[in-house]
């Protein structure tokens, strides 16, 4: 193996943090010759560090406003030559090229540039680094012989290794991997920015940064992390939320259930069916939802939808949490839950546009009878009625790969709805059908959702047959004290009824209007059963499977 002593280092960094101290140590302690360009060279020279200009090596001046500086065979051959191959070394000697043993480069700050509100297209283009990634990748490819450094945090590691006698193979490999990770992200960032200029989005490359580890994954024996896409144009969600009590960490399931709750309440808020919307979520499905014109009453009806299931779940509301709202929620069990048969009340996650300071203090200060608030995650997400980003992509991981699809942003597609029954739905039925349709959309398929007067009565979710979802929705409504409300209630199904047994069960329970996509070969049989019972039926022409 060739001698891997570092004799020459090329330094060209945009981020000058710590570079003077690092370069001085390389020169004074180890006698390393420094090659440099432009601003970096001036910065080092001003600090009294001897520098050989790159144009002295190449015999060619910088040109095109600095776009071409290091793109030259005398630089890249010096980096890429395999010192263990005599033919490589012979060619270097023949051309009078000296090897370069270390490359220290930090890239132009493209990410910071495009984040500025006054960034122009031309500004962004000029911050796309060309020579830097070329040198980094060349050195990383030849890391056996060339040490590559791409961040100031690596300077001390290099100096410690040199002071110990040599740069270890592990350091060389680790730094090379960091380079390819860095340039991959950099290229992906440029691609995403160009996508945004055209109003498109590429799915070939996923670009995420870690926001920190989770308490655990889906189960305590699994670890987890939170990743955020490197892309400014995505819907604000839980990851971007302000955490009012950051000492309480989120788990994998907290995020999954919280996202389901926020998605549903956002949908209801955007539809503007009523001023206020509240949802309780358990295992990604709604167990209590209500809309209305009074915040406290809307919350009460959402909670009473299923007070047993609400305990230990996720609560989302589209209005600020004031002290009054906080007192209402914290007193749920005493006010309504105990009388409704619940054993206790607590929340794992509470999502709202904002939390007043007094409300946060009330929630998080334990009392003798109410201690759960200190452990509840309070997430302030801002306005919930902003339009969604249609370019954001939905990913689902499966073993060995990833499934990619556009988001299901279709809501109340009423222009496609058709009343197919003999009887038209009444105005109150139609209002409830809108609400039921949106709640059903956010329920795991097979889904049947029962609603009356802007309140969820029962939600049959995730069953293997649609008729069992009907059974479950009816059963839950009765168990939670809503049996008397089933008369005159409406039902929504996320997909068509394959046979008439589902509608028959709903009609027997008291349902007077049904909304579903239609499209079954036996729609006529289903419709006949409904017409015979005087039940109004709307088909939407669009299904909402949610897996």
Residue, then its C-alpha position, 0 to 999 in steps of 0.5 A: x500500500x502506498x504512503x498515505x501521509x497527507x502532504x497537500x490539502x485543497x480547501x474551498x469552503x463557503x462556510x468559514x466557521x473554524x477554517x482558519x484554526x483548522x488550516x493553521x494547525x495543518x500547516x504549523x503542526x503537520x507541514x501540509x501545503x494548502x491549495x485554495x481558491x477565491x474567497x477562502x484563499x483571501x480569508x486564509x491569507x488575511x489570517x497569515x496562513x500561506x496558501x498556493x492559489x489553484x490557478x498557480x497549479x492549473x495555469x488557468x485563471x478563474x473565469x465566468x464570475x467564478x463558475x470555473x475554478x477547480x474544474x481542471x485535470x490538474x485538480x481532478x487527476x490529483x484527487x482521483x489518482x489511485x496511488x496503488x496503481x503505478x500507471x496512474x502515478x506515471x501519468x501524473x508524473x508525465x503531466x507534472x501533476x502532484x497528488x492532492x491528499x485531502x479535500x476540504x469543501x463546504x457547498x454553496x448555501x442553496x437551502x438558506x438562499x431559497x428560504x429567503x423571501x426575496x430570493x429570485x430565480x437568478x439568486x437561486x441558480x447562482x447558489x447551485x454549486x458545481x465545482x464543490x460537489x465534483x471535488x467532494x465526490x471525486x475525493x469520496x470515491x478515492x477515499x482510500x488515498x484522499x481524506x474528504x472533509x465536508x463540514x466544520x464538525x469534522x475538523x477536530x476529528x481530523x486533527x485528533x487522528x493526525x495527532x495520533x499518527x494517521x487518519x484511520x480507515x474508519x474516519x476515511x470511510x465515514x467521511x466519504x459516506x457523509x459526502x454522498x449523503x450530503x451531495x444526494x440531499x443537495x441535488x434533491x433539494x435543487x430538484x425539489x426547488x425546480x419542481x416548485x418553479x413549474x408547479x410539479x413534484x417529483x417522486x423519484x427521490x425522497x428527501x427527508x431530515x430527522x426531527x429527532x427520535x420518538x419515545x418508541x415505535x408502534x410498540x415499546x420494543x421498537x425504536x422510531x424517528x420523525x422525518x420531515x421532507x426537505x420541501x417548503x411546499x407541504x401542508x403544515x402538520x403535527x411535525x411543524x406544530x408548536x409543542x406547548x409542553x416539549x418535555x412530554x415526548x411523542x410516540x409513533x402512535x401519537x403521531x399516527x393518531x394525531x395526523x388522522x385527527x388533524x386530517x379529519x378536522x381540517x376537512x370539516x373546517x375547509x368544508x365550512x359545514x359549521x363554525x366549530x368542529x371537534x373529533x376524538x380519534x382512537x387507533x386512527x378512527x373517529x369515535x366521537x365527532x361533532x360540528x356546531x355553532x357553539x364550541x362547548x356544546x360541539x365538544x360535549x356532543x363529540x365527547x358523548x359520541x363514545x365517552x368510553x373510547x374517547x378516554x386515552x385518545x386524541x382530541x382535535x378541535x378547530x378553535x383556540x383552547x382558552x381557559x374556558x375550553x380547557x376547564x370544559x375538557x378537563x371536567x369531561x368525566x365529572x360533567x358527562x362521562x361518569x353519568x354516561x358509563x365511562x370509567x375515567x377520562x384522559x387524553x394522550x394528545x390534544x391538538x388545536x390552532x393555539x393554546x392560551x397561556x392560562x389554558x396550558x397552565x390549567x391543563x398541565x398543573x396536576x390536581x388530586x383528582x386530575x393528574x393526566x394533563x401534565x403528560x398530555x401532548x399539547x400541539x398548536x398547529x395554527x389555522x385549520x381551514x387553509x387549502x391543502x397542497x395538491x402536490x404533496x405525495x402520500x407514501x406507504x412503506x411495504x416490505x421491500x419498497x414504497x407505494x406512492x400515490x397522490x393524496x385523496x383531497x376530494x371532499x364534498x364533490x356534490x356536483x357529481x352527487x345524484x339522488x337515485x331514490x324516489x324520495x329526495x333527502x330533506x334539508x336536515x338529512x342532506x346536511x347530515x349526509x355531508x357531514x357523514x360523508x366526510x367522517x366516513x372518508x377518514x374512517x378505515x375501510x370497510x366503513x359505515x358512519x351513522x350521524x344525526x344533527x351534526x353528531x357522530x352516533x356510531x362508526x363501523x370501521x375496518x371490518x372485513x365485510x360491509x354488513x359487519x360494519x353496519x352491525x358495529x356502527x349500530x351496536x356502538x350507537x346503542x351502547x353509547x346511549x344513542x339508540x333513540x337518535x337512530x330514528x331519522x339518522x343518516x348513514x354513509x358508506x365509503x364504498x358501494x353496498x355489494x348486496x342489500x343486507x347492509x341497507x336492510x340492517x340500517x333501515x331496521x335501525x331507523x336510518x332514513x337517508x344513505x349516501x354511498x358511491x354506487x357502482x355495484x352490479x346489484x345497486x338496483x336491489x339495494x335501491x329497491x329495498x330503500x325505496x320500499x322503506x321510503x329511504x332517500x339515497x344519494x350516490x356520489x360516484x366516488x369511493x374513499x377506501x382508506x387502508 
